[in-house]
């Protein structure tokens, strides 16, 4: 039982924070959002040079063999800096699916480019009718010639606006399966857009997209457990980003309470505001503990233990994170609602963190299901 | 970063379990699990068993009978004890005044009081609050005047938990009426059998007797029973209150109570299904369980962190706030779980030797009285509003 970052993690975290502080001022970020990519190429390259893209991949595939805790350390910094680079989409999601289910050849052909920062992946799991249900897949993959023909629609594909290759879930005769699909494949329509927090995403329409047999990733019909694991990894990383954003929200709010003068004194001297400020920090500390637990559990192959930890964190961050965001705006008063002041950007990041990979209710329900199905205790009432 | 317990920690857990299996009296565990009243003798028997194992005062310095455990070992011990149905050791001696005597007391006080405190031969209670001094503790008025080799104490204390089990009370008294409030307070150790001490029960809204008022009328206290120096009592009280708040997080107790609640929710039925599967109830239960997980790991994270910006004292306030809220929520959801059988008022059923026929399921009988009793957790040990003042001032520097 150890909650401290390792020395290596601490050094890595410091280096990443330093890089992002230098490259990600509010104006630099605005320029990146306005660029063709919608993110900063320079930052993306530096991330690759720091070895960030190699983090979770096995050494045999050219990776660093890192853990979900290592990803968490990086993601906290993304949240603090409001980075919009498609790390989560390419490395955690797309890369995660290939890592967990792909063959050695697929590791070689897909991950080498991801690690170099040259190929960007995106995971296309959810569909317009599916809400947060990963198992609700209507997209079909029919056998056609030596390969498959994919048809269907995919919703809010994170990083889909700039992806080179999609990892798509579709139903074969055997069940839910994963396929790699090139962004330029005939019959694939990619409609890119920005999310509320500035990140890129896309809606996909697959109209009989032909892929070869070796595009199948993992076992035919056996993809759902992989998809669930990948989304747990993504949810864990998203929670870490959110805790980074909440950290900044709290720092900004505290600073404002100390400097803003009304009635001839700092507004932080008023008890009505002090107690609410305490609530923000209390929620932050408790949320952070759950984020750590989720990260330390996200690599586990034990789906119930992993799901319990990730869903606890995601549900907590979803509800309490939003509460913190709303309270922070209220404590700021008028300045808190202006577009120019960066608080709003952090608020948006926290909101989106709840919307993707299962919202608070989804994860509360999942947690409850796991918890209710755990065996009865040894208590006097159970006997 | 690692969530797993080490082999040494697993072995320690097994050792604690074996001890509980052998030494925790069954009748006491049964009372605890069924929320029956404990007698003074129950408290004594368990504390004495811990004493003989050398585990009664794990947080004390090793040379005084502490165990030198790591924070994780403390957590394991706490969890296993509650899960097995061990009562909480009455905290006023071991957890509160004991460490103060060790830190600030004279050799005489250590010699005289520590052993019987550990063995359970002497139970303690706390004399801090007064009718006019609750959250504003430093305004206390109970007065002690030094006359030769003893103090003469006059005043009134209140909310004295388990005073009716206690042999001794540690008092905050005013020894200097001229000084600034906090500077004129001292701490005295007083024999409750002294002439002029009168203890009267206060019945709380759960219908039970947990707390008392204590009247002090010209009570003579040997000067040697002053802790540390005169007029330094406020410093000792602050030291003590930090320990009190740490205990109040009650992670082990709440985890054990949550398991009992989940078992009740498995037995109760709604719409033909176990209540635990009802979406509305399950959502409430899950929120509670997640909040408790967050508390558990925050507790561990803070206890195991090396250094850090904020002092442990202020962090203990976070734990007190959330811990006390969750203790309340557990009883609130237990009361809701049993449905209409939360309504019957049969306080006799909480006595282990009552032979009457319970109304409704046995687990329902104490649920509302315990909900009512739990209202105190966000009030005692420094109300949660006072904790927020402490955090605002000492952590956030507002």
Interface residues (C-beta under 8 A of the other chain):
Chain A: X1 X2 X3 X4 X5 X6 X9 X69 X254 X257 X258 X266 X268 X269 X271 X274 X275 X277 X278 X279 X281 X282 X285 X286 X287 X288 X289 X290 X292 X293 X295 X296 X297 X312 X315 X316 X364 X365 X367 X368 X371 X372 X376 X377 X379 X380 X381 X382
Chain B: X1 X2 X3 X4 X5 X6 X9 X30 X33 X34 X72 X259 X260 X262 X263 X264 X266 X267 X274 X276 X277 X279 X282 X283 X285 X286 X287 X289 X290 X291 X293 X294 X295 X297 X298 X300 X301 X302 X304 X305 X306 X318 X321 X322 X363 X385 X388 X389 X391 X392 X395 X396 X397 X398
